[in-house]
Amino acid sequence: MYDIKNLSKMKDLEAHAPEAMQAFVAFDKAAVAEGAIPGKYKELMALAVAFTTQCPYCIEIHSNNARKLGNSDREIAEAVLVAAALRAGGAITHGTHALKGT
């Protein structure tokens, strides 16, 4: 099911919902643009989110972007572990809702 070539079908989304798709593309570009947070770090943030949402398209795109902006394997590996820690932390804290307490 996952094939990076599927992203070429995004033009079909734009054909059927042009205003919404154009707004999404503009928002996406603005979100990762250089700002108070440098693009290098925004790409690591995007990767961490992609790891937790488990989106293979995002992982591929943002790992390539991260490398283009100078991120190393070590930095990407740390982003993986930050994402894993947050995901595990969410399971722990939400797990407390299953306890009856005493």
Beta strands, then each sheet from edge to edge (+ up, - down):
end
